Amino acid sequence: MTGVRLVLFDLDGTLADTAPDLAGAVNRMLIARGREPVPLEALRPLASHGARGLIGRAFGQTPADAGYETLRQEFFSEYESALCEDSVLFPTMAETLAALDAEDIRWGIVTNKIARFTEPLVHALGLSARAACVVSGDTTAHAKPHPAPLLHALRQAGYVAPQAMYVGDDLRDVQAGQAAGMRTVVAAYGYLGSGTPIEQWGADNVIARPTELLELLKV
């Protein structure tokens, strides 16, 4: 992957382990109703799907159900009140970002998390000043798997698709990256969901830890 000058990361499950705070929000909702919380490990695979995935698992509600929107807004409030209590960069991610900086390879963030949560979280993680771009789920008219957020990131950072790779932990990340004309990498250490096996996603590479990106880039 020589020639890559911009590495774009998904946020939840790729750049940072945010599952503890996302799970905490939905579990506080359960506890307030006198119900047992769901173990973190049962919620972790759903964390990349945000409110829809977590509410579905905890309450059995889908966006088609009448009570879903009320639960969704409550979840947003709960999450916003404590969105970076236990969220941290994945192991070796800090070293990976430092190595990219040292080699003058820019990096940025493209997530389906809405800006209301993305911006304070990225700031709390200490990344705001270093990222070449931060694109949220409501930055453009379409969210991933549509390529619009990634194309916006390219414009914002000043690069073209052949110079970029996208790293994510969900099938939609690969689909969005391919549609944008970028090389794609699956973060096998991430949440991954419970659908199609990652070997069938069609990505250019799969990594087991963030530092393996440096090997791909020959940094």
C-alpha positions as CSV (number, residue, x, y, z in Angstrom):
1,M,0.0,0.0,0.0
2,T,2.8,2.4,-0.8
3,G,1.5,5.7,-2.0
4,V,-1.1,6.0,0.7
5,R,-0.9,9.5,2.2
6,L,-4.2,9.5,4.2
7,V,-5.6,6.9,6.5
8,L,-9.2,7.3,7.5
9,F,-10.5,5.5,10.6
10,D,-14.0,4.5,11.6
11,L,-14.5,5.6,15.3
12,D,-16.4,3.1,17.3
13,G,-14.8,-0.3,17.3
14,T,-11.8,0.8,15.1
15,L,-10.1,3.9,16.5
16,A,-11.6,3.7,20.0
17,D,-13.2,1.1,22.2
18,T,-16.4,3.0,23.1
19,A,-18.5,0.0,23.9
20,P,-18.3,0.4,27.7
21,D,-19.9,3.9,27.6
22,L,-22.5,2.9,24.9
23,A,-23.4,-0.1,26.9
24,G,-23.5,1.9,30.1
25,A,-26.1,4.2,28.6
26,V,-28.5,1.5,27.7
27,N,-27.9,-0.4,30.9
28,R,-28.8,2.7,33.0
29,M,-32.1,2.8,31.1
30,L,-32.7,-0.8,32.0
31,I,-31.8,-0.3,35.7
32,A,-34.1,2.7,35.9
33,R,-36.9,0.4,34.9
34,G,-36.0,-2.2,37.5
35,R,-34.5,-4.6,34.9
36,E,-31.2,-6.4,34.9
37,P,-28.4,-4.9,32.9
38,V,-27.1,-6.7,29.8
39,P,-23.5,-7.9,30.1
40,L,-21.0,-5.8,28.2
41,E,-19.8,-8.7,26.2
42,A,-23.3,-9.3,24.9
43,L,-23.6,-5.6,23.8
44,R,-20.1,-5.2,22.5
45,P,-20.7,-6.7,19.0
46,L,-23.6,-4.2,18.6
47,A,-21.8,-1.1,19.6
48,S,-21.0,0.0,16.0
49,H,-24.7,0.1,15.3
50,G,-25.3,2.7,18.0
51,A,-28.8,3.2,19.4
52,R,-30.5,0.9,16.9
53,G,-28.3,-2.1,17.8
54,L,-28.2,-1.5,21.6
55,I,-31.9,-0.7,22.0
56,G,-32.8,-3.7,19.9
57,R,-30.8,-6.0,22.1
58,A,-31.8,-4.4,25.5
59,F,-35.4,-3.7,24.8
60,G,-36.3,-5.8,21.7
61,Q,-37.4,-2.6,19.9
62,T,-36.8,-1.7,16.3
63,P,-37.2,1.6,14.5
64,A,-40.6,0.3,13.3
65,D,-41.9,0.0,16.8
66,A,-44.1,2.8,18.3
67,G,-41.9,3.2,21.4
68,Y,-38.6,3.1,19.7
69,E,-38.1,6.9,19.2
70,T,-38.8,7.7,22.8
71,L,-36.1,5.1,23.8
72,R,-33.7,6.5,21.3
73,Q,-34.0,10.0,22.6
74,E,-33.5,8.7,26.2
75,F,-30.5,6.7,25.0
76,F,-29.0,9.9,23.4
77,S,-29.4,11.8,26.7
78,E,-27.9,9.0,28.8
79,Y,-24.9,8.6,26.4
80,E,-24.3,12.3,26.1
81,S,-24.1,12.6,29.9
82,A,-21.2,10.2,30.1
83,L,-19.7,9.6,26.6
84,C,-16.1,9.3,27.5
85,E,-15.9,7.8,31.0
86,D,-14.4,4.5,30.0
87,S,-13.9,4.9,26.2
88,V,-10.2,4.6,25.2
89,L,-8.1,4.2,22.1
90,F,-7.6,0.5,21.3
91,P,-4.2,-0.9,22.4
92,T,-1.3,0.2,20.1
93,M,-3.6,2.8,18.4
94,A,-1.8,5.7,20.0
95,E,1.6,4.4,18.8
96,T,0.1,3.8,15.3
97,L,-1.1,7.4,15.1
98,A,2.2,8.7,16.4
99,A,4.1,6.7,13.7
100,L,1.8,8.1,11.0
101,D,2.4,11.6,12.3
102,A,6.1,11.0,12.2
103,E,6.0,9.9,8.6
104,D,3.8,12.8,7.6
105,I,0.9,10.5,6.7
106,R,-2.3,12.3,7.6
107,W,-5.1,10.5,9.3
108,G,-8.7,11.4,9.9
109,I,-12.0,10.0,11.3
110,V,-15.2,9.1,9.4
111,T,-18.0,7.7,11.5
112,N,-21.8,7.2,11.4
113,K,-21.9,8.7,15.0
114,I,-23.7,12.1,14.8
115,A,-21.6,15.2,15.4
116,R,-23.4,15.8,18.7
117,F,-21.4,12.9,20.1
118,T,-18.5,12.7,17.7
119,E,-17.0,16.1,18.4
120,P,-16.9,16.0,22.2
121,L,-15.7,12.4,22.2
122,V,-12.8,13.1,19.7
123,H,-11.9,16.1,21.9
124,A,-11.9,14.0,25.1
125,L,-9.7,11.4,23.4
126,G,-7.2,14.2,22.7
127,L,-7.4,13.8,18.9
128,S,-9.2,17.0,17.6
129,A,-6.1,19.0,16.9
130,R,-4.3,16.2,15.2
131,A,-6.9,14.8,12.8
132,A,-6.9,15.9,9.2
133,C,-10.7,15.7,9.2
134,V,-13.5,14.5,11.3
135,V,-16.7,13.5,9.4
136,S,-19.8,12.5,11.4
137,G,-22.9,10.6,10.4
138,D,-24.8,13.8,9.8
139,T,-22.0,15.8,8.1
140,T,-23.3,14.8,4.7
141,A,-26.7,13.9,3.3
142,H,-25.9,10.2,3.5
143,A,-24.2,8.0,6.0
144,K,-22.1,4.9,5.3
145,P,-22.3,2.6,3.4
146,H,-22.8,5.5,1.0
147,P,-19.5,6.9,-0.1
148,A,-20.5,10.5,0.5
149,P,-18.8,10.8,4.0
150,L,-15.5,9.4,2.7
151,L,-15.6,11.6,-0.4
152,H,-16.2,14.6,1.9
153,A,-13.2,13.6,4.0
154,L,-11.0,13.5,1.0
155,R,-12.0,17.0,0.0
156,Q,-11.6,18.3,3.5
157,A,-8.1,16.7,3.9
158,G,-7.0,17.6,0.3
159,Y,-6.3,14.1,-1.1
160,V,-7.8,11.9,-3.8
161,A,-9.1,8.3,-3.4
162,P,-6.0,6.4,-4.7
163,Q,-4.0,8.1,-1.9
164,A,-6.3,7.0,0.8
165,M,-7.3,3.9,2.8
166,Y,-10.3,3.4,5.1
167,V,-10.1,1.2,8.2
168,G,-13.3,-0.1,9.8
169,D,-14.8,-2.9,11.7
170,D,-18.2,-3.2,9.9
171,L,-19.2,-4.5,6.4
172,R,-20.6,-1.0,5.6
173,D,-17.1,0.4,6.1
174,V,-15.7,-1.8,3.4
175,Q,-18.6,-1.0,1.1
176,A,-18.3,2.7,1.6
177,G,-14.5,2.6,1.1
178,Q,-14.8,0.6,-2.1
179,A,-17.6,2.8,-3.4
180,A,-15.3,5.8,-2.8
181,G,-12.4,4.2,-4.7
182,M,-10.2,3.7,-1.6
183,R,-8.2,0.7,-0.4
184,T,-10.0,-0.9,2.6
185,V,-8.8,-2.6,5.7
186,V,-10.9,-4.5,8.3
187,A,-10.1,-4.0,12.0
188,A,-10.5,-7.6,13.2
189,Y,-10.0,-6.4,16.7
190,G,-13.2,-4.4,16.5
191,Y,-16.9,-5.1,17.1
192,L,-17.6,-6.8,13.7
193,G,-21.2,-7.5,14.4
194,S,-22.7,-10.9,13.8
195,G,-23.4,-11.0,10.1
196,T,-21.2,-12.0,7.2
197,P,-17.7,-13.3,8.2
198,I,-15.0,-10.7,7.7
199,E,-13.2,-12.9,5.2
200,Q,-16.2,-12.4,2.8
201,W,-16.3,-8.6,3.1
202,G,-13.9,-8.2,0.2
203,A,-11.4,-5.8,1.9
204,D,-7.9,-5.4,0.7
205,N,-6.5,-6.4,4.1
206,V,-7.4,-7.6,7.5
207,I,-5.4,-6.5,10.6
208,A,-5.5,-8.0,14.1
209,R,-4.0,-4.9,15.8
210,P,-3.6,-1.3,14.8
211,T,0.2,-1.4,14.4
212,E,-0.2,-3.9,11.5
213,L,-1.2,-0.8,9.5
214,L,2.4,0.3,9.7
215,E,3.5,-2.9,8.1
216,L,1.0,-2.4,5.3
217,L,2.3,1.1,4.7
218,K,5.9,0.2,5.2
219,V,6.3,2.8,7.9
